[in-house]
Amino acid sequence: MTVNKTQRVRAILLLALFAWVVAAVLPGVDAGAAQAAETVAVTEASETGATAGDNNFQPAPQLSAADYPRLGSVNSRVAVWLAAQLHLWFAAFVLAVPIFVFIIEAIGMRTRDRRYDELAYEFIKVSIVAYSLTAILGGLLAISLLLFYPQLFTYLATIFKGSMFSYALLFFVESAVLYLYYYGWHWLQGGFKKWVHLTLGLILNAAGTTLMFLANAWTTFMMSPAGVDAAGVFSGDEWAAIHNFLWNPINIHRLVANVAFGGSIVGAYAAFKFLSASTREQRAHYDWMGYTANFIAVSALLPLPFAGYYLTAEIYAYSQQMGITLMGGIFAWLFIIQAVLIGALFLSANYYLWCGMGRSDGAVRYNKYVKYIAIVIIGAFLVWFTPHTLVLTNEELKSLGGPYHKYLGPLGIMPAKNTAVNLMILFTAVSFLIYRRTNKIATVAWVRSGNAVMMALFTAGILNILFLGIYHGYFTNTVYKVAASIPQVLTTLTIIVVSSVIDAFMYRGAKEVAPLHWGRIPERAQYALFLLAVAFTWLMGLMGYIRSGIRQHWHVTGVFRDNSVDAFTPTLGYAANIVSMGTILFMILVIFVFWLSQVSTRKTEVSGYWGQQTA
Amino acid sequence: MRNFIKVMAFSLLTIAAFAGYSNFGIPLINPAPPPEEEQLDLETMTMDRFVAIGERIFNGKGTCTLCHSAVGGRAPLLDTVATIANERLADERYEGEADTGEAYLFESMVDPSAYVVAGFGKTGTNDTKSPMPDIAGGSIGMSDAEIKAVIAYLQNLAGTEVTVEIPAGGGADASEESESKGGQAAAAEPVILADPEALISKHACGACHKVADQSGALGPDLTRVGAGRDETYLRRAILDPNADIAEGFQPNLMPGNYGEQLYAKELEVLVAYLAGLK
């Protein structure tokens, strides 16, 4: 009770803080814009009176390095970078958790299995403390922007005044619904009340997702500005600025990535609790929770590369120059680092599944296949990991006869990598399928033919993916190299969906021959869950760097140039160090949140401290 | 607390592994600094220097080689574009307004969809829309003078007559260009480097030669070149690299246009520096 009261007080304080930040920022927008226009040089367009739509909006400021405020020896870019990244990590987590909490709660209502309801409650409990931190970090980001990049903030706030105000209002709505959803969990139980509670979950998700979409509009406007002219003069149509070219691709990518990320963080929570568990029941509970979280993370991880391809294709469609900077320019090596991270994600998720097969004695039937799956996944990882162009010394260049290696060079191009990632995803799906079968025997009459169909489906699909990758990758021109990835993706998705459906029907009413013993999993498997969370966090940070980095020396691409001393693009090593610093801070905060949730259940009975109570 | 320490240690080790790989496992490339506007001293500009500036813009600020290069084949190569410009004008698919090869080249940069080379249009447009941006606007933002310098370079590259006229007036970077329209041009002072190592870095001598902490191996080692060569020899070697080819090295590797790229004072600074390497 005391804890709940403390949380309520904290929540009220945080809301007050956020309201203060919003109140401090929004009323100053117009005044700030006017001030900025006076203090900075204006573009040629404004001098000639060429404003969009004859409105009163000013062009994007043209700044010099001296126009950017400094605060002692604080590096402005790093300060904003870390504040933004930490806010984004926590925001991703607290937006994702209610999505799968809603689904798990609905499953619990459908199956009338109380364990799901308790699991969903525990998930949301983890995110509630993180929600407070998200708000604090959001305030920190807004303050950092105002301190270090006031003209940029003012310019964006001028354009997005309406959506920023809506964002603030919606934040209050989300907070209110979240607290009602969480604190009302045990009150709104059974019958109609449970439906009311589930509806609250739906409203919570709608509010959270809309908040993310609004924030994405501001971010993507900086990448692919719309609703402004060449000088950055706002047309007055805020929807045009929101609905810019890259808004929806980022919305989709972030939504899927958030679920995968949220799953991985909750998985790390379950792992932490598993390692700290003192009873068999606790180990069983947190083992199940970890498995569910891993399932959620991997389920979202599988379509994530496809969302990434879509985003990249749209970046190319918006600006080929930006696309090439992303994939073929200075950032090309980043994708080799990304390959290492993705490899770590897939390997840790699969490793956890393979360890989890030990929960059932029936797994012995499938253990022999694990090594082959591992070989394919590692092989696919190595292909993805292979660079195309090598940076070489002149001696190496001469001895190699060119910038590409004779045998490894062909593995560096996108068709090879597309093929590798599709195979990696397919074989992860195979890991799932065999895991699901460890404790059961199918009893349907068509089990042999069903397995034969699934085998044929996988074989034909894999051959198709290989054919598409090899033929279109090496025997056609550039246009088809990229286009071939779409049928590859469709093949992979078809196999996963069709085989899952067949498997679900085949194992409906299956006989359980070797029950799952939750909790019977080695401790090292829990570290696989931690690896998944750390790798995901680090990867999100890295991709945040590239998403922002492809704007290069522009605050807003093509219309608002960054003339600060930090306008240069940092090296990958430097970016990796900042991302690492952020990840360490995030992990410390997250593990602190885990620890807090543990502390909240502890009780110390003291004697002789409290005075005697009289009736 | 024990578990807290264990998972923190594991997380830190994992993060350190990722950071270590990013710092030491891949080559760290220093991205080019944000592009500066070309400071064009048009009053004293020679055509050779104008062509050289065009080449620098083509490979640098213009970001042309991101697409117009043999790697990737995303856009047509431009080594002969000035030769075939008139053929493009006669093509029935041409939708622009240019009437000369030079005007076509200019138009192709500011209105790339006026003529799209077959196979290089945006997907689904049947080669009617070019994926290339207007290089005078947006994030590239080249001035008229800079575009003309690139045309001069392309005409020179193709071996055709360079028809571009060096724009009249003073400094012509993007902002100054707008001023020059109002007749308030101000010529920019040429930047003459007095530091030999800065010159070596600027002209990328170290890409081929071992000199000034750089370790190129395609050309002779220059770390002690002053011990065996006098200033006359060194000056000739820079201005006319094929005059004497050092034993074991290929002719025609070193560009022969350093006479156009270096100011006389810079050339002397460089020669004196090399002569002093003993």
Boltz contact constraints between the chains, C-beta under 6 A:
constraints:
  - contact:
      token1: [A, 44]
      token2: [B, 178]
      max_distance: 6.0
  - contact:
      token1: [A, 230]
      token2: [B, 137]
      max_distance: 6.0
  - contact:
      token1: [A, 272]
      token2: [B, 7]
      max_distance: 6.0
  - contact:
      token1: [A, 275]
      token2: [B, 3]
      max_distance: 6.0
  - contact:
      token1: [A, 276]
      token2: [B, 3]
      max_distance: 6.0
  - contact:
      token1: [A, 320]
      token2: [B, 131]
      max_distance: 6.0
  - contact:
      token1: [A, 321]
      token2: [B, 63]
      max_distance: 6.0
  - contact:
      token1: [A, 324]
      token2: [B, 66]
      max_distance: 6.0
  - contact:
      token1: [A, 330]
      token2: [B, 29]
      max_distance: 6.0
  - contact:
      token1: [A, 330]
      token2: [B, 31]
      max_distance: 6.0
  - contact:
      token1: [A, 333]
      token2: [B, 26]
      max_distance: 6.0
  - contact:
      token1: [A, 336]
      token2: [B, 26]
      max_distance: 6.0
  - contact:
      token1: [A, 337]
      token2: [B, 22]
      max_distance: 6.0
  - contact:
      token1: [A, 391]
      token2: [B, 27]
      max_distance: 6.0
  - contact:
      token1: [A, 394]
      token2: [B, 216]
      max_distance: 6.0
  - contact:
      token1: [A, 394]
      token2: [B, 217]
      max_distance: 6.0
  - contact:
      token1: [A, 394]
      token2: [B, 218]
      max_distance: 6.0
  - contact:
      token1: [A, 395]
      token2: [B, 217]
      max_distance: 6.0
  - contact:
      token1: [A, 478]
      token2: [B, 73]
      max_distance: 6.0
  - contact:
      token1: [A, 527]
      token2: [B, 10]
      max_distance: 6.0
  - contact:
      token1: [A, 530]
      token2: [B, 7]
      max_distance: 6.0
  - contact:
      token1: [A, 530]
      token2: [B, 10]
      max_distance: 6.0
  - contact:
      token1: [A, 531]
      token2: [B, 14]
      max_distance: 6.0
  - contact:
      token1: [A, 534]
      token2: [B, 11]
      max_distance: 6.0
  - contact:
      token1: [A, 534]
      token2: [B, 14]
      max_distance: 6.0
  - contact:
      token1: [A, 538]
      token2: [B, 18]
      max_distance: 6.0
  - contact:
      token1: [A, 553]
      token2: [B, 34]
      max_distance: 6.0
  - contact:
      token1: [A, 557]
      token2: [B, 139]
      max_distance: 6.0
  - contact:
      token1: [A, 558]
      token2: [B, 138]
      max_distance: 6.0
  - contact:
      token1: [A, 558]
      token2: [B, 139]
      max_distance: 6.0
  - contact:
      token1: [A, 567]
      token2: [B, 34]
      max_distance: 6.0
  - contact:
      token1: [A, 568]
      token2: [B, 33]
      max_distance: 6.0
  - contact:
      token1: [A, 569]
      token2: [B, 31]
      max_distance: 6.0
  - contact:
      token1: [A, 571]
      token2: [B, 28]
      max_distance: 6.0
  - contact:
      token1: [A, 571]
      token2: [B, 30]
      max_distance: 6.0
  - contact:
      token1: [A, 572]
      token2: [B, 22]
      max_distance: 6.0
  - contact:
      token1: [A, 573]
      token2: [B, 22]
      max_distance: 6.0
  - contact:
      token1: [A, 573]
      token2: [B, 23]
      max_distance: 6.0
  - contact:
      token1: [A, 573]
      token2: [B, 28]
      max_distance: 6.0
  - contact:
      token1: [A, 576]
      token2: [B, 19]
      max_distance: 6.0
  - contact:
      token1: [A, 576]
      token2: [B, 22]
      max_distance: 6.0
  - contact:
      token1: [A, 577]
      token2: [B, 19]
      max_distance: 6.0
  - contact:
      token1: [A, 580]
      token2: [B, 15]
      max_distance: 6.0
  - contact:
      token1: [A, 580]
      token2: [B, 19]
      max_distance: 6.0
  - contact:
      token1: [A, 583]
      token2: [B, 15]
      max_distance: 6.0
  - contact:
      token1: [A, 584]
      token2: [B, 15]
      max_distance: 6.0
  - contact:
      token1: [A, 587]
      token2: [B, 11]
      max_distance: 6.0
